[in-house]
Amino acid sequence: MKVIYTEKSQLLASRVAQNLGAKLSTVKYTTFPDGEQYVRVEELDDEMLVVASTVDGMSAMQVLLLMDACEGRDVTLVLPYMGYARQDKKFNDGEPISARALAKALSEGAARVLTVNIHDPSVLSHFRCPAENLSVAPEIGAYIKEQKIENPLILSPDEGAWEFAKAVAGPYGLDCDHLNKTRLSGSEVTMAPKHLDAKGRDCVIVDDIIATGGSTALAASMLMEQGAKSVRAAGVHGVFASGGYIKLMQAGLADVANSDTIERASSRFTASRIIAEAVRK
Protein backbone atom coordinates (compact mmCIF):
# COMPACT_ATOMS: atom_id res chain seq x y z
CA MET A 1 0.00 0.00 0.00
CA LYS A 2 1.10 3.53 -0.80
CA VAL A 3 -0.26 6.58 1.05
CA ILE A 4 -0.86 9.86 -0.79
CA TYR A 5 -2.26 13.16 0.37
CA THR A 6 -3.43 16.63 -0.53
CA GLU A 7 -1.16 19.56 0.38
CA LYS A 8 -3.14 20.42 3.50
CA SER A 9 -3.22 16.86 4.88
CA GLN A 10 0.49 16.05 4.80
CA LEU A 11 1.00 15.75 8.57
CA LEU A 12 -1.97 13.46 9.16
CA ALA A 13 -1.08 11.33 6.12
CA SER A 14 2.46 10.81 7.42
CA ARG A 15 1.11 9.77 10.83
CA VAL A 16 -1.38 7.35 9.26
CA ALA A 17 1.41 5.82 7.15
CA GLN A 18 3.57 5.42 10.25
CA ASN A 19 0.72 3.70 12.12
CA LEU A 20 0.19 1.34 9.19
CA GLY A 21 3.84 0.72 8.47
CA ALA A 22 3.09 1.86 4.91
CA LYS A 23 5.14 4.01 2.57
CA LEU A 24 4.30 7.59 1.65
CA SER A 25 4.45 8.30 -2.06
CA THR A 26 5.78 11.67 -3.16
CA VAL A 27 3.10 13.88 -4.70
CA LYS A 28 4.09 16.89 -6.78
CA TYR A 29 1.78 19.89 -6.94
CA THR A 30 1.77 22.85 -9.29
CA THR A 31 -0.63 25.74 -9.71
CA PHE A 32 -0.72 27.22 -13.20
CA PRO A 33 -1.09 30.99 -13.78
CA ASP A 34 -4.81 30.57 -14.51
CA GLY A 35 -5.29 28.83 -11.16
CA GLU A 36 -5.52 25.26 -12.49
CA GLN A 37 -4.18 22.54 -10.22
CA TYR A 38 -1.70 19.94 -11.43
CA VAL A 39 -0.73 16.85 -9.42
CA ARG A 40 1.55 13.90 -10.09
CA VAL A 41 1.87 10.83 -7.91
CA GLU A 42 5.43 9.52 -8.31
CA GLU A 43 4.85 6.00 -6.97
CA LEU A 44 1.64 4.06 -7.47
CA ASP A 45 0.73 0.64 -6.04
CA ASP A 46 -2.11 -1.82 -6.53
CA GLU A 47 -3.54 -0.55 -3.23
CA MET A 48 -3.67 3.18 -2.53
CA LEU A 49 -4.73 5.19 0.52
CA VAL A 50 -5.70 8.81 -0.16
CA VAL A 51 -5.78 11.13 2.91
CA ALA A 52 -7.50 14.38 2.00
CA SER A 53 -9.35 16.93 4.10
CA THR A 54 -11.42 19.10 1.76
CA VAL A 55 -10.83 22.28 3.75
CA ASP A 56 -11.22 24.51 0.70
CA GLY A 57 -11.88 24.46 -3.03
CA MET A 58 -8.23 23.82 -3.89
CA SER A 59 -8.11 20.76 -1.64
CA ALA A 60 -11.34 19.41 -3.14
CA MET A 61 -9.89 19.74 -6.64
CA GLN A 62 -6.62 18.11 -5.60
CA VAL A 63 -8.38 15.04 -4.23
CA LEU A 64 -10.44 14.70 -7.42
CA LEU A 65 -7.22 14.73 -9.42
CA LEU A 66 -5.54 12.26 -7.05
CA MET A 67 -8.46 9.86 -7.38
CA ASP A 68 -8.21 10.02 -11.17
CA ALA A 69 -4.44 9.43 -10.98
CA CYS A 70 -5.19 6.19 -9.09
CA GLU A 71 -7.56 4.89 -11.76
CA GLY A 72 -7.78 1.10 -11.87
CA ARG A 73 -6.36 0.59 -8.38
CA ASP A 74 -7.93 -0.43 -5.08
CA VAL A 75 -8.39 2.99 -3.44
CA THR A 76 -9.48 3.83 0.09
CA LEU A 77 -10.35 7.50 0.40
CA VAL A 78 -10.05 9.09 3.85
CA LEU A 79 -11.83 12.42 4.30
CA PRO A 80 -10.70 13.50 7.79
CA TYR A 81 -12.63 16.77 7.38
CA MET A 82 -15.24 16.85 4.66
CA GLY A 83 -15.87 20.41 3.62
CA TYR A 84 -19.27 21.22 2.10
CA ALA A 85 -20.85 18.48 4.25
CA ARG A 86 -22.87 20.91 6.36
CA GLN A 87 -25.18 21.80 3.45
CA ASP A 88 -27.00 18.49 3.58
CA LYS A 89 -30.52 19.72 2.81
CA LYS A 90 -32.17 21.96 0.24
CA PHE A 91 -33.70 24.93 2.07
CA ASN A 92 -34.54 27.09 -0.96
CA ASP A 93 -35.28 26.44 -4.64
CA GLY A 94 -32.15 26.58 -6.72
CA GLU A 95 -29.80 25.46 -3.93
CA PRO A 96 -27.52 22.45 -4.38
CA ILE A 97 -27.16 19.84 -1.70
CA SER A 98 -23.41 20.37 -1.62
CA ALA A 99 -22.75 17.33 0.62
CA ARG A 100 -24.42 15.13 -1.98
CA ALA A 101 -22.60 16.75 -4.90
CA LEU A 102 -19.18 16.33 -3.31
CA ALA A 103 -19.88 12.79 -2.10
CA LYS A 104 -20.93 11.65 -5.58
CA ALA A 105 -17.88 13.23 -7.20
CA LEU A 106 -15.42 11.81 -4.66
CA SER A 107 -16.94 8.32 -4.89
CA GLU A 108 -15.59 7.93 -8.43
CA GLY A 109 -12.82 5.36 -8.28
CA ALA A 110 -13.08 4.71 -4.53
CA ALA A 111 -13.53 1.20 -3.16
CA ARG A 112 -14.54 2.68 0.21
CA VAL A 113 -14.61 6.00 2.04
CA LEU A 114 -13.76 6.82 5.65
CA THR A 115 -14.84 10.10 7.27
CA VAL A 116 -14.05 11.45 10.75
CA ASN A 117 -16.81 12.92 12.93
CA ILE A 118 -18.80 14.12 9.95
CA HIS A 119 -21.36 16.69 11.04
CA ASP A 120 -24.33 14.59 9.93
CA PRO A 121 -23.75 10.85 9.36
CA SER A 122 -26.70 10.77 6.93
CA VAL A 123 -24.32 12.33 4.38
CA LEU A 124 -22.66 8.90 4.08
CA SER A 125 -25.69 7.67 2.12
CA HIS A 126 -24.67 9.94 -0.78
CA PHE A 127 -21.44 8.05 -1.44
CA ARG A 128 -21.66 5.46 -4.20
CA CYS A 129 -19.41 3.03 -2.35
CA PRO A 130 -19.26 1.74 1.23
CA ALA A 131 -18.67 4.63 3.64
CA GLU A 132 -17.93 4.63 7.37
CA ASN A 133 -17.73 7.45 9.90
CA LEU A 134 -15.04 7.28 12.60
CA SER A 135 -14.88 9.17 15.90
CA VAL A 136 -11.97 10.93 17.59
CA ALA A 137 -13.88 11.12 20.90
CA PRO A 138 -11.55 8.61 22.66
CA GLU A 139 -8.50 10.65 21.60
CA ILE A 140 -10.03 13.78 23.08
CA GLY A 141 -10.70 11.95 26.35
CA ALA A 142 -7.10 10.72 26.44
CA TYR A 143 -5.82 14.24 25.80
CA ILE A 144 -7.89 15.63 28.68
CA LYS A 145 -6.59 12.92 31.00
CA GLU A 146 -3.01 13.74 29.99
CA GLN A 147 -3.52 17.35 31.12
CA LYS A 148 -3.90 16.04 34.69
CA ILE A 149 -6.85 18.35 35.33
CA GLU A 150 -8.32 17.67 38.76
CA ASN A 151 -11.93 16.47 38.50
CA PRO A 152 -12.78 17.98 35.07
CA LEU A 153 -16.38 18.49 33.95
CA ILE A 154 -16.91 17.56 30.29
CA LEU A 155 -19.64 19.63 28.64
CA SER A 156 -21.27 19.54 25.23
CA PRO A 157 -22.54 22.88 23.88
CA ASP A 158 -26.11 21.55 23.63
CA GLU A 159 -28.17 18.42 24.19
CA GLY A 160 -27.70 17.31 20.59
CA ALA A 161 -23.96 16.89 21.11
CA TRP A 162 -24.31 15.20 24.50
CA GLU A 163 -23.71 11.72 23.09
CA PHE A 164 -20.38 12.92 21.70
CA ALA A 165 -19.43 14.35 25.11
CA LYS A 166 -20.36 11.04 26.74
CA ALA A 167 -18.08 9.23 24.30
CA VAL A 168 -15.25 11.57 25.35
CA ALA A 169 -15.87 11.22 29.08
CA GLY A 170 -17.15 7.66 29.44
CA PRO A 171 -13.97 5.59 28.94
CA TYR A 172 -12.17 7.70 31.54
CA GLY A 173 -14.94 7.95 34.15
CA LEU A 174 -15.20 11.72 33.85
CA ASP A 175 -18.27 13.75 34.83
CA CYS A 176 -20.31 14.79 31.79
CA ASP A 177 -23.23 17.12 31.12
CA HIS A 178 -24.62 19.37 28.42
CA LEU A 179 -25.13 23.11 28.44
CA ASN A 180 -28.70 24.31 28.60
CA LYS A 181 -29.67 27.66 27.10
CA THR A 182 -32.34 29.70 28.89
CA ARG A 183 -33.77 32.84 27.27
CA LEU A 184 -34.19 35.59 29.84
CA SER A 185 -35.52 38.20 27.41
CA GLY A 186 -35.66 38.97 23.70
CA SER A 187 -31.95 39.78 23.68
CA GLU A 188 -30.54 38.02 26.75
CA VAL A 189 -29.78 34.33 27.28
CA THR A 190 -27.89 32.37 29.88
CA MET A 191 -26.12 29.02 29.53
CA ALA A 192 -25.33 26.61 32.35
CA PRO A 193 -24.84 22.85 32.80
CA LYS A 194 -28.22 21.12 32.83
CA HIS A 195 -27.61 18.70 35.71
CA LEU A 196 -24.25 19.51 37.35
CA ASP A 197 -22.74 22.62 38.95
CA ALA A 198 -19.81 24.35 37.24
CA LYS A 199 -18.73 26.18 40.39
CA GLY A 200 -15.15 25.32 41.33
CA ARG A 201 -14.80 22.90 38.40
CA ASP A 202 -12.35 22.84 35.49
CA CYS A 203 -14.79 22.71 32.57
CA VAL A 204 -13.97 21.36 29.11
CA ILE A 205 -16.41 22.15 26.29
CA VAL A 206 -16.17 19.45 23.61
CA ASP A 207 -17.72 19.31 20.15
CA ASP A 208 -17.19 17.85 16.70
CA ILE A 209 -16.38 21.21 15.16
CA ILE A 210 -15.21 24.62 16.35
CA ALA A 211 -16.48 26.86 13.55
CA THR A 212 -16.36 30.56 14.53
CA GLY A 213 -15.94 29.94 18.26
CA GLY A 214 -18.72 32.40 19.08
CA SER A 215 -20.99 30.05 21.01
CA THR A 216 -18.07 28.48 22.88
CA ALA A 217 -16.70 31.90 23.86
CA LEU A 218 -20.12 32.98 25.16
CA ALA A 219 -20.55 29.73 27.09
CA ALA A 220 -17.06 30.08 28.59
CA SER A 221 -17.73 33.59 29.86
CA MET A 222 -20.99 32.46 31.46
CA LEU A 223 -19.38 29.41 33.08
CA MET A 224 -16.71 31.62 34.62
CA GLU A 225 -19.41 33.96 35.91
CA GLN A 226 -20.96 30.87 37.54
CA GLY A 227 -17.70 30.20 39.39
CA ALA A 228 -15.95 27.73 37.10
CA LYS A 229 -12.29 27.38 38.03
CA SER A 230 -11.27 27.33 34.38
CA VAL A 231 -12.76 26.66 30.94
CA ARG A 232 -11.13 24.83 28.05
CA ALA A 233 -12.34 23.79 24.60
CA ALA A 234 -11.53 20.66 22.62
CA GLY A 235 -12.97 19.96 19.19
CA VAL A 236 -12.32 17.47 16.42
CA HIS A 237 -12.22 19.96 13.55
CA GLY A 238 -10.64 23.35 14.27
CA VAL A 239 -12.09 25.58 11.55
CA PHE A 240 -11.71 28.87 13.49
CA ALA A 241 -13.43 30.97 10.81
CA SER A 242 -13.67 34.75 11.26
CA GLY A 243 -10.85 34.88 13.81
CA GLY A 244 -12.38 32.12 15.90
CA TYR A 245 -9.18 31.10 17.70
CA ILE A 246 -8.43 34.67 18.83
CA LYS A 247 -12.05 35.04 19.93
CA LEU A 248 -11.67 32.04 22.23
CA MET A 249 -8.38 33.29 23.65
CA GLN A 250 -9.89 36.70 24.32
CA ALA A 251 -12.77 35.00 26.13
CA GLY A 252 -10.26 33.70 28.68
CA LEU A 253 -10.14 30.00 27.80
CA ALA A 254 -7.25 28.20 29.46
CA ASP A 255 -6.67 25.96 26.44
CA VAL A 256 -8.06 25.39 22.94
CA ALA A 257 -7.23 22.10 21.24
CA ASN A 258 -8.27 20.26 18.10
CA SER A 259 -7.22 17.22 16.11
CA ASP A 260 -5.09 17.12 12.97
CA THR A 261 -8.07 16.59 10.62
CA ILE A 262 -7.45 20.28 9.93
CA GLU A 263 -3.78 20.93 10.60
CA ARG A 264 -3.32 23.84 13.00
CA ALA A 265 -0.82 24.96 15.64
CA SER A 266 -3.54 23.91 18.12
CA SER A 267 -3.66 20.31 16.79
CA ARG A 268 -2.88 18.53 20.06
CA PHE A 269 -4.26 15.04 19.33
CA THR A 270 -4.34 12.94 16.20
CA ALA A 271 -6.93 11.03 14.20
CA SER A 272 -4.21 8.78 12.72
CA ARG A 273 -4.67 5.83 15.09
CA ILE A 274 -8.40 5.43 14.49
CA ILE A 275 -7.91 5.86 10.75
CA ALA A 276 -5.16 3.24 10.64
CA GLU A 277 -7.29 0.80 12.65
CA ALA A 278 -10.20 1.24 10.22
CA VAL A 279 -7.96 0.79 7.18
CA ARG A 280 -6.63 -2.50 8.59
CA LYS A 281 -10.12 -4.01 8.85
C-alpha positions as CSV (number, residue, x, y, z in Angstrom):
1,M,0.0,0.0,0.0
2,K,1.1,3.5,-0.8
3,V,-0.3,6.6,1.0
4,I,-0.9,9.9,-0.8
5,Y,-2.3,13.2,0.4
6,T,-3.4,16.6,-0.5
7,E,-1.2,19.6,0.4
8,K,-3.1,20.4,3.5
9,S,-3.2,16.9,4.9
10,Q,0.5,16.0,4.8
11,L,1.0,15.8,8.6
12,L,-2.0,13.5,9.2
13,A,-1.1,11.3,6.1
14,S,2.5,10.8,7.4
15,R,1.1,9.8,10.8
16,V,-1.4,7.3,9.3
17,A,1.4,5.8,7.2
18,Q,3.6,5.4,10.2
19,N,0.7,3.7,12.1
20,L,0.2,1.3,9.2
21,G,3.8,0.7,8.5
22,A,3.1,1.9,4.9
23,K,5.1,4.0,2.6
24,L,4.3,7.6,1.7
25,S,4.4,8.3,-2.1
26,T,5.8,11.7,-3.2
27,V,3.1,13.9,-4.7
28,K,4.1,16.9,-6.8
29,Y,1.8,19.9,-6.9
30,T,1.8,22.8,-9.3
31,T,-0.6,25.7,-9.7
32,F,-0.7,27.2,-13.2
33,P,-1.1,31.0,-13.8
34,D,-4.8,30.6,-14.5
35,G,-5.3,28.8,-11.2
36,E,-5.5,25.3,-12.5
37,Q,-4.2,22.5,-10.2
38,Y,-1.7,19.9,-11.4
39,V,-0.7,16.9,-9.4
40,R,1.6,13.9,-10.1
41,V,1.9,10.8,-7.9
42,E,5.4,9.5,-8.3
43,E,4.8,6.0,-7.0
44,L,1.6,4.1,-7.5
45,D,0.7,0.6,-6.0
46,D,-2.1,-1.8,-6.5
47,E,-3.5,-0.6,-3.2
48,M,-3.7,3.2,-2.5
49,L,-4.7,5.2,0.5
50,V,-5.7,8.8,-0.2
51,V,-5.8,11.1,2.9
52,A,-7.5,14.4,2.0
53,S,-9.3,16.9,4.1
54,T,-11.4,19.1,1.8
55,V,-10.8,22.3,3.8
56,D,-11.2,24.5,0.7
57,G,-11.9,24.5,-3.0
58,M,-8.2,23.8,-3.9
59,S,-8.1,20.8,-1.6
60,A,-11.3,19.4,-3.1
61,M,-9.9,19.7,-6.6
62,Q,-6.6,18.1,-5.6
63,V,-8.4,15.0,-4.2
64,L,-10.4,14.7,-7.4
65,L,-7.2,14.7,-9.4
66,L,-5.5,12.3,-7.0
67,M,-8.5,9.9,-7.4
68,D,-8.2,10.0,-11.2
69,A,-4.4,9.4,-11.0
70,C,-5.2,6.2,-9.1
71,E,-7.6,4.9,-11.8
72,G,-7.8,1.1,-11.9
73,R,-6.4,0.6,-8.4
74,D,-7.9,-0.4,-5.1
75,V,-8.4,3.0,-3.4
76,T,-9.5,3.8,0.1
77,L,-10.3,7.5,0.4
78,V,-10.0,9.1,3.8
79,L,-11.8,12.4,4.3
80,P,-10.7,13.5,7.8
81,Y,-12.6,16.8,7.4
82,M,-15.2,16.9,4.7
83,G,-15.9,20.4,3.6
84,Y,-19.3,21.2,2.1
85,A,-20.9,18.5,4.2
86,R,-22.9,20.9,6.4
87,Q,-25.2,21.8,3.5
88,D,-27.0,18.5,3.6
89,K,-30.5,19.7,2.8
90,K,-32.2,22.0,0.2
91,F,-33.7,24.9,2.1
92,N,-34.5,27.1,-1.0
93,D,-35.3,26.4,-4.6
94,G,-32.1,26.6,-6.7
95,E,-29.8,25.5,-3.9
96,P,-27.5,22.5,-4.4
97,I,-27.2,19.8,-1.7
98,S,-23.4,20.4,-1.6
99,A,-22.8,17.3,0.6
100,R,-24.4,15.1,-2.0
101,A,-22.6,16.8,-4.9
102,L,-19.2,16.3,-3.3
103,A,-19.9,12.8,-2.1
104,K,-20.9,11.7,-5.6
105,A,-17.9,13.2,-7.2
106,L,-15.4,11.8,-4.7
107,S,-16.9,8.3,-4.9
108,E,-15.6,7.9,-8.4
109,G,-12.8,5.4,-8.3
110,A,-13.1,4.7,-4.5
111,A,-13.5,1.2,-3.2
112,R,-14.5,2.7,0.2
113,V,-14.6,6.0,2.0
114,L,-13.8,6.8,5.7
115,T,-14.8,10.1,7.3
116,V,-14.1,11.4,10.8
117,N,-16.8,12.9,12.9
118,I,-18.8,14.1,10.0
119,H,-21.4,16.7,11.0
120,D,-24.3,14.6,9.9
121,P,-23.8,10.9,9.4
122,S,-26.7,10.8,6.9
123,V,-24.3,12.3,4.4
124,L,-22.7,8.9,4.1
125,S,-25.7,7.7,2.1
126,H,-24.7,9.9,-0.8
127,F,-21.4,8.1,-1.4
128,R,-21.7,5.5,-4.2
129,C,-19.4,3.0,-2.4
130,P,-19.3,1.7,1.2
131,A,-18.7,4.6,3.6
132,E,-17.9,4.6,7.4
133,N,-17.7,7.4,9.9
134,L,-15.0,7.3,12.6
135,S,-14.9,9.2,15.9
136,V,-12.0,10.9,17.6
137,A,-13.9,11.1,20.9
138,P,-11.5,8.6,22.7
139,E,-8.5,10.6,21.6
140,I,-10.0,13.8,23.1
141,G,-10.7,11.9,26.3
142,A,-7.1,10.7,26.4
143,Y,-5.8,14.2,25.8
144,I,-7.9,15.6,28.7
145,K,-6.6,12.9,31.0
146,E,-3.0,13.7,30.0
147,Q,-3.5,17.4,31.1
148,K,-3.9,16.0,34.7
149,I,-6.9,18.4,35.3
150,E,-8.3,17.7,38.8
151,N,-11.9,16.5,38.5
152,P,-12.8,18.0,35.1
153,L,-16.4,18.5,33.9
154,I,-16.9,17.6,30.3
155,L,-19.6,19.6,28.6
156,S,-21.3,19.5,25.2
157,P,-22.5,22.9,23.9
158,D,-26.1,21.6,23.6
159,E,-28.2,18.4,24.2
160,G,-27.7,17.3,20.6
161,A,-24.0,16.9,21.1
162,W,-24.3,15.2,24.5
163,E,-23.7,11.7,23.1
164,F,-20.4,12.9,21.7
165,A,-19.4,14.4,25.1
166,K,-20.4,11.0,26.7
167,A,-18.1,9.2,24.3
168,V,-15.2,11.6,25.3
169,A,-15.9,11.2,29.1
170,G,-17.2,7.7,29.4
171,P,-14.0,5.6,28.9
172,Y,-12.2,7.7,31.5
173,G,-14.9,7.9,34.1
174,L,-15.2,11.7,33.8
175,D,-18.3,13.7,34.8
176,C,-20.3,14.8,31.8
177,D,-23.2,17.1,31.1
178,H,-24.6,19.4,28.4
179,L,-25.1,23.1,28.4
180,N,-28.7,24.3,28.6
181,K,-29.7,27.7,27.1
182,T,-32.3,29.7,28.9
183,R,-33.8,32.8,27.3
184,L,-34.2,35.6,29.8
185,S,-35.5,38.2,27.4
186,G,-35.7,39.0,23.7
187,S,-31.9,39.8,23.7
188,E,-30.5,38.0,26.8
189,V,-29.8,34.3,27.3
190,T,-27.9,32.4,29.9
191,M,-26.1,29.0,29.5
192,A,-25.3,26.6,32.3
193,P,-24.8,22.9,32.8
194,K,-28.2,21.1,32.8
195,H,-27.6,18.7,35.7
196,L,-24.3,19.5,37.4
197,D,-22.7,22.6,38.9
198,A,-19.8,24.4,37.2
199,K,-18.7,26.2,40.4
200,G,-15.2,25.3,41.3
201,R,-14.8,22.9,38.4
202,D,-12.4,22.8,35.5
203,C,-14.8,22.7,32.6
204,V,-14.0,21.4,29.1
205,I,-16.4,22.1,26.3
206,V,-16.2,19.4,23.6
207,D,-17.7,19.3,20.1
208,D,-17.2,17.8,16.7
209,I,-16.4,21.2,15.2
210,I,-15.2,24.6,16.4
211,A,-16.5,26.9,13.5
212,T,-16.4,30.6,14.5
213,G,-15.9,29.9,18.3
214,G,-18.7,32.4,19.1
215,S,-21.0,30.0,21.0
216,T,-18.1,28.5,22.9
217,A,-16.7,31.9,23.9
218,L,-20.1,33.0,25.2
219,A,-20.5,29.7,27.1
220,A,-17.1,30.1,28.6
221,S,-17.7,33.6,29.9
222,M,-21.0,32.5,31.5
223,L,-19.4,29.4,33.1
224,M,-16.7,31.6,34.6
225,E,-19.4,34.0,35.9
226,Q,-21.0,30.9,37.5
227,G,-17.7,30.2,39.4
228,A,-15.9,27.7,37.1
229,K,-12.3,27.4,38.0
230,S,-11.3,27.3,34.4
231,V,-12.8,26.7,30.9
232,R,-11.1,24.8,28.0
233,A,-12.3,23.8,24.6
234,A,-11.5,20.7,22.6
235,G,-13.0,20.0,19.2
236,V,-12.3,17.5,16.4
237,H,-12.2,20.0,13.5
238,G,-10.6,23.4,14.3
239,V,-12.1,25.6,11.6
240,F,-11.7,28.9,13.5
241,A,-13.4,31.0,10.8
242,S,-13.7,34.8,11.3
243,G,-10.9,34.9,13.8
244,G,-12.4,32.1,15.9
245,Y,-9.2,31.1,17.7
246,I,-8.4,34.7,18.8
247,K,-12.0,35.0,19.9
248,L,-11.7,32.0,22.2
249,M,-8.4,33.3,23.7
250,Q,-9.9,36.7,24.3
251,A,-12.8,35.0,26.1
252,G,-10.3,33.7,28.7
253,L,-10.1,30.0,27.8
254,A,-7.3,28.2,29.5
255,D,-6.7,26.0,26.4
256,V,-8.1,25.4,22.9
257,A,-7.2,22.1,21.2
258,N,-8.3,20.3,18.1
259,S,-7.2,17.2,16.1
260,D,-5.1,17.1,13.0
261,T,-8.1,16.6,10.6
262,I,-7.4,20.3,9.9
263,E,-3.8,20.9,10.6
264,R,-3.3,23.8,13.0
265,A,-0.8,25.0,15.6
266,S,-3.5,23.9,18.1
267,S,-3.7,20.3,16.8
268,R,-2.9,18.5,20.1
269,F,-4.3,15.0,19.3
270,T,-4.3,12.9,16.2
271,A,-6.9,11.0,14.2
272,S,-4.2,8.8,12.7
273,R,-4.7,5.8,15.1
274,I,-8.4,5.4,14.5
275,I,-7.9,5.9,10.7
276,A,-5.2,3.2,10.6
277,E,-7.3,0.8,12.6
278,A,-10.2,1.2,10.2
279,V,-8.0,0.8,7.2
280,R,-6.6,-2.5,8.6
281,K,-10.1,-4.0,8.9
